[in-house]
Amino acid sequence: MRFHKEREKVLIIDFGSQVTKLIGRNVRELGVYSEIITPNQLRKLENFDKIKGLILSGGPSSVVSKKYQTIPKKIFDKKIPILGICYGLQLIAKLFGGKIKPSKKSREFGRAFLIKKNNSLLIKKFIKKNNLVWMSHEDAVIKLPKNFKTVASTINSKLTIIEHTKKKIYGIQFHPEVTHTENGKQIFKNFLFLICKIKKNWNISSQKERLIKEIKEIVKESKVICALSGGVDSSVVALLINQAIKKNLICIMVDTGLMRKDEFKDTYKIFKKKYKLNIKLINSSKLFLKKLKNISEPEKKRKIIGKLFVEVFEKESRKFKDIKFLAQGTLYPDIIESRTATGSKTSKIKSHHNVGGLPKKMRLKLLEPLKEFFKDEVRILGNSLNLVDSINYKHPFPGPGLGIRIVGSITSQKIKILQEADYIYINELKKNNLYNKIWQAYAALLPIKTVGVMGDSRTYENICLLRAVTSIDGMTADYYSFPKNFFDKISNKIVNNVKGINRVVYDITSKPPSTIELE
Ligand code: XMP
């Protein structure tokens, strides 16, 4: 799939902030097409005809250090409106001769209140009394650059919003892209529609027809193979390609034995009966269990599961002739994350597994129709493809499945116990209208046994850990606060119905410092 050379757009220059993706989402949610690129990609850009605005993101770099990320100064002569956020503001200030100070005193993390100093299109309908904004910076602009005026201040930073007096160049120190800033979207609205004067040109449901047409043009009469897991991404990919090329799509479903209760069976039923997809089923659960025997180190488990999955998938796909393409549910954030603004590798916390790495060996071309979409956009596409809600709004599930939710070594008995507990937990969430308020919830099994008492007998059984988090993209997360009566109900139900569990605990850590999964 290609990006849109012909479409008017706003470019977001990514200086490496954790929340750059949220700028992209904000812009797209307002109906404007945007792309996130690195400063290097901007440097190489020759044609600016379709670029209606530039947004410079935040980032870890400091303009007061010797080496810092920058952009060519001639960008400012192109008459394209520019909005700098946090590091973006500091860079603009630096390039226009302002003064920036790395100061422990001026650093601000968390809430701040905005005080209006001058009128500006950027803050139209944004500033109310005491606007709450979210700060996260150490350096601060302490001297206004030439030809700039102050639009707003906070107690700690006088130059919180600045504006060029002749050109459409703006800088803001706080982060309007995060939900903690009250009414932050209004800043983007003003920038896009009042300042850049760009027209709405992005609507996900209308992308469906374009994608189907493009798939037809690319694939022609060839065959496409796709690993279908029943998660929202691979499901939307399969339905899209199926609408484009029907019988030439072959889906492979690998049963690793590490799926949730009934998930494999239910997914197969839905795609075979309702959508009439061409599906090949492979039951490898015994093989996975054998290879995982006595393995308790998390990274080892992840590697074994990932490698085995690729081997099984590869072996099966070789049985089909004339396959030219491998379809994958790669999303836009995956593309952005695989390259960083500085070129430096972010530290590896866990090795995430998907079917990446297959094409090199298999000499297949990649087909990645979701490469330009965010997760919530994929769900809108899923809706327009009539994907059933139970799959379209399913919580994310990691590639290694229950394998990383059974802490320590894996046995078939532990899988069964966990499947039952997780099933009860998820069903209760659905019954109590909580499932859709939570980004991800699951049950896990801890490798410790504790003593309990049931009736008149002593028990010595496993601990079940429950996790539920709210999040926007899985990068950060908060644990969900259940009402006490939900806890009462769920612990009772699990202990009474799942043989092998006599204690239920709830995980009350956020990410960071924890991660969402346990391994
Ligand atoms: P962590 O545990 O790193 O998880 O906070 C963040 C999100 O990623 C999911 N996750 C995975 N997804 N393959 C995947 O496709 C994996 O190996 C994997 N590991 C974690 C996790 O469920 C959460 O949504």
Boltz pocket constraint, residues with backbone or C-beta under 6 A from the ligand:
constraints:
  - pocket:
      binder: B
      contacts: [[A, 349], [A, 350], [A, 351], [A, 352], [A, 353], [A, 354], [A, 396], [A, 397], [A, 398], [A, 399], [A, 400], [A, 440], [A, 473], [A, 474], [A, 475], [A, 511], [A, 514], [A, 515], [A, 516], [A, 517], [A, 518]]
      max_distance: 6.0
